């Protein structure tokens, strides 16, 4: 049975550290880079609500939220989480992921996913890692599919968006047996990024 405990993870110039109140200013700045809170299909906090975002994340019993930090400059780039943790079946999900506009379409998301997936499968011993996204968040769906995750289906009329509308949720998963090939593909993608 898995035990998901706070941990700091580092790789490829990035550090994932447990989200804490002292990250509020950096989280606010990251959200302002691209006015990401205006997107109805993401979980990015409005700048004035960065403190509440952190507080809510810390109160959730089945979520371990991380600050995504550029290890060289100590600049906060965004946030990601393990959530919907189900120890009885050795399952976690990765989500609540967002990055400042300048960090998007870079090595950041691939590196973070590699860190979180490696920790989940290789350290925690997860049997499966899930990912989910809004049915209208096509960029997120494409990013998850590029990871090599299996599309499990859509849960209709599943969750509220920030604007009060109800979304369908697209569910994905990666099984432990699929992880070695996905891990290799992610490393290759990062190597290509360095060469380009």
C-alpha positions in Angstrom: 0.0 0.0 0.0 1.5 3.3 -1.1 2.2 6.2 1.3 2.4 9.6 -0.3 4.5 11.9 2.0 5.8 15.4 1.4 9.0 15.3 -0.6 11.2 17.6 -2.7 12.1 16.4 -6.1 14.8 17.8 -8.5 15.7 17.2 -12.1 16.7 19.1 -15.2 17.0 22.5 -13.5 13.6 22.2 -11.8 12.7 21.7 -8.2 9.3 20.5 -7.0 8.9 21.4 -3.4 5.8 21.0 -1.2 3.5 24.0 -1.7 3.6 26.3 1.4 2.4 29.7 2.5 5.8 31.3 1.7 5.2 30.5 -2.0 2.2 33.0 -2.2 4.1 35.9 -3.8 5.8 33.6 -6.4 2.5 31.9 -7.2 0.8 35.3 -7.7 3.5 36.4 -10.1 3.4 33.1 -12.1 -0.4 33.4 -12.4 -0.1 37.0 -13.6 2.3 35.9 -16.4 -0.2 35.4 -19.1 -3.3 36.2 -17.0 -3.9 32.5 -16.8 -6.8 32.7 -14.3 -8.9 34.1 -17.2 -8.9 30.7 -18.8 -12.1 28.9 -17.8 -10.7 25.4 -18.2 -7.8 25.7 -15.8 -7.3 25.8 -12.0 -5.0 28.8 -12.0 -5.8 31.2 -9.1 -6.6 34.9 -9.5 -3.6 36.8 -8.2 -5.4 38.1 -5.2 -6.5 34.6 -4.3 -3.0 32.9 -4.4 -3.0 32.6 -0.6 -6.4 31.0 -0.6 -5.3 28.6 -3.3 -2.4 27.4 -1.2 -4.6 27.1 1.9 -7.2 25.1 0.0 -4.5 22.8 -1.4 -3.0 22.2 2.1 -6.5 21.4 3.6 -7.2 18.7 1.0 -6.6 15.2 2.5 -6.0 13.4 -0.7 -3.7 16.0 -2.4 0.0 16.8 -2.2 0.6 20.1 -3.9 4.0 21.2 -5.2 5.5 24.6 -6.2 7.4 24.3 -9.5 10.6 26.2 -9.0 13.4 27.1 -11.4 16.3 25.7 -9.4 18.9 28.2 -10.8 17.0 31.4 -10.3 14.6 30.3 -7.5 11.7 31.7 -9.6 8.4 30.0 -9.1 7.0 28.8 -12.4 3.6 27.3 -11.4 2.2 24.4 -9.5 1.3 20.7 -9.8 0.0 18.0 -7.5 -0.6 14.4 -6.7 -4.3 14.1 -5.9 -7.1 11.6 -5.6 -4.7 9.4 -3.8 -6.1 5.9 -3.3 -3.6 3.8 -1.2 -5.8 0.7 -1.3 -5.3 0.3 -5.0 -1.8 2.0 -5.2 -3.2 4.8 -7.3 -2.4 8.5 -7.6 -3.4 11.1 -10.1 -1.3 14.0 -11.3 -3.1 17.3 -11.9 -3.9 20.8 -10.8 -1.0 21.6 -13.1 -0.3 25.0 -14.5 2.7 27.1 -15.5 3.5 30.8 -16.1 3.1 31.6 -19.7 6.9 32.0 -20.3 7.4 28.4 -19.0 4.9 26.8 -21.4 6.0 25.0 -24.5 9.4 24.4 -22.9 11.1 21.5 -21.1 9.2 22.3 -17.9 6.0 20.2 -18.3 7.9 17.1 -19.6 10.5 17.4 -16.8 7.8 17.8 -14.1 5.8 14.8 -15.4 9.0 12.7 -15.6 9.8 13.6 -12.0 6.3 12.9 -10.7 5.8 9.7 -12.7 9.3 8.4 -11.7 8.5 9.1 -8.0 5.1 7.5 -8.3 6.2 4.3 -10.0 9.8 3.9 -9.0 9.7 5.1 -5.4 6.1 4.9 -4.2 5.3 1.7 -6.1 2.1 2.9 -7.7 0.2 0.4 -9.9 -1.4 3.2 -11.9 -1.2 7.0 -12.3 -4.2 8.8 -13.5 -4.5 12.2 -15.3 -7.7 14.2 -16.1 -8.6 17.4 -17.8 -11.6 19.5 -18.9 -13.2 18.2 -22.1 -12.7 21.7 -23.6 -9.0 21.9 -22.6 -7.6 20.6 -25.9 -4.1 21.7 -25.2 -4.0 19.7 -21.9 -5.5 16.7 -23.7 -2.8 16.9 -26.4 -0.1 17.2 -23.7 -1.4 14.2 -21.8 -1.6 12.1 -24.9 2.0 13.1 -25.9 3.1 11.5 -22.6 1.7 8.2 -23.8 -1.2 8.0 -21.4 -4.1 5.8 -22.3 -7.5 7.6 -22.8 -9.9 5.8 -20.5 -13.0 7.8 -21.4 -15.1 10.8 -20.4 -17.1 11.3 -17.2 -20.0 13.4 -18.3 -21.4 16.3 -16.2 -18.6 15.8 -13.7 -17.4 19.0 -12.1 -18.0 22.7 -11.8 -15.8 25.2 -13.7 -15.0 28.6 -12.1 -17.7 30.3 -14.2 -20.4 28.0 -12.8 -20.8 25.8 -15.9 -20.5 22.1 -15.6 -17.7 20.3 -17.4 -17.2 16.8 -18.7 -13.9 15.3 -17.6 -11.6 13.3 -19.8 -9.7 10.6 -17.9 -6.3 9.1 -18.7 -4.1 6.5 -17.1 -0.6 5.0 -17.2 -0.1 1.5 -15.8 3.1 0.3 -14.1 3.7 -2.1 -17.1 3.5 0.8 -19.5 5.9 3.0 -17.5 9.3 1.8 -18.8 8.5 2.6 -22.4 7.0 6.0 -21.4 9.9 6.9 -19.2 12.3 6.1 -22.1 10.2 8.2 -24.5 10.2 11.2 -22.1 13.9 11.1 -21.7 14.4 11.0 -25.5 12.0 14.0 -25.9 14.1 16.0 -23.4 17.3 15.1 -25.2 15.8 16.3 -28.4 14.8 19.6 -26.7 18.4 20.1 -25.5 19.7 19.5 -29.1 17.2 21.8 -30.8 
